[in-house]
Amino acid sequence: MKSGNLCITGDSSHHLLGVKENVTIDWTVKENVKAKMRVMVKRILIKYNYPPDKQPLAVKTILEQAEILCGEIAG
């Protein structure tokens, strides 16, 4: 997955499948589910030594991309 300066490939990409499996139909509406998704993404970034100062933007970017993908799949 690549967006701007964010690039997740190889071994780390299979962890994103775990995020995908935990997505519910209305996850973009429920704040508690969104919080769980943010935590999962943060853990993946930490595991692969993503720079801490860039993590907030990376999490935001990943969740925005996930919302867009869910919208495309649903719509």
C-alpha positions as CSV (number, residue, x, y, z in Angstrom):
1,M,0.0,0.0,0.0
2,K,1.5,3.4,-0.9
3,S,0.3,6.9,-0.4
4,G,2.5,9.9,-0.4
5,N,5.4,9.0,2.0
6,L,3.6,6.0,3.4
7,C,4.5,2.6,2.0
8,I,3.6,-0.7,3.6
9,T,4.7,-3.8,1.8
10,G,5.9,-7.3,2.3
11,D,5.4,-8.9,5.7
12,S,3.6,-5.9,7.1
13,S,0.9,-6.0,4.5
14,H,-0.5,-9.2,5.8
15,H,-1.2,-7.5,9.1
16,L,-3.5,-5.1,7.3
17,L,-5.6,-8.1,6.4
18,G,-6.3,-8.4,10.1
19,V,-7.6,-4.8,10.0
20,K,-9.7,-5.7,7.0
21,E,-11.2,-8.7,8.8
22,N,-12.2,-6.5,11.7
23,V,-14.1,-4.0,9.6
24,T,-17.8,-4.0,10.1
25,I,-20.4,-2.6,7.7
26,D,-20.9,0.6,9.8
27,W,-17.4,1.0,11.2
28,T,-17.1,4.5,9.7
29,V,-20.0,5.6,11.9
30,K,-19.3,4.0,15.2
31,E,-16.5,5.8,17.1
32,N,-15.6,2.8,19.3
33,V,-15.0,0.7,16.2
34,K,-12.9,3.5,14.6
35,A,-10.9,3.7,17.8
36,K,-10.2,-0.1,17.7
37,M,-9.1,0.3,14.1
38,R,-6.7,3.2,15.0
39,V,-5.1,1.0,17.7
40,M,-4.6,-1.9,15.3
41,V,-3.0,0.3,12.7
42,K,-0.8,2.0,15.4
43,R,0.4,-1.4,16.6
44,I,1.3,-2.4,13.1
45,L,3.3,0.8,12.6
46,I,5.1,0.4,15.9
47,K,6.0,-3.3,15.1
48,Y,7.7,-2.3,11.9
49,N,9.5,0.7,13.4
50,Y,7.5,3.4,11.6
51,P,8.8,6.8,12.8
52,P,6.8,7.9,15.8
53,D,6.6,11.5,14.7
54,K,4.9,10.4,11.4
55,Q,2.5,7.8,12.9
56,P,-0.5,10.2,13.4
57,L,-0.5,11.2,9.8
58,A,0.0,7.6,8.7
59,V,-2.9,6.4,10.8
60,K,-5.1,9.1,9.5
61,T,-4.1,8.3,5.9
62,I,-4.7,4.6,6.3
63,L,-8.1,5.0,7.9
64,E,-9.2,7.5,5.2
65,Q,-8.1,5.1,2.5
66,A,-10.1,2.3,4.3
67,E,-13.2,4.5,4.3
68,I,-12.8,5.2,0.6
69,L,-12.4,1.5,-0.2
70,C,-15.4,0.6,1.9
71,G,-17.5,3.2,0.2
72,E,-16.4,1.9,-3.2
73,I,-17.2,-1.7,-2.2
74,A,-20.6,-0.8,-0.7
75,G,-21.5,1.6,-3.4
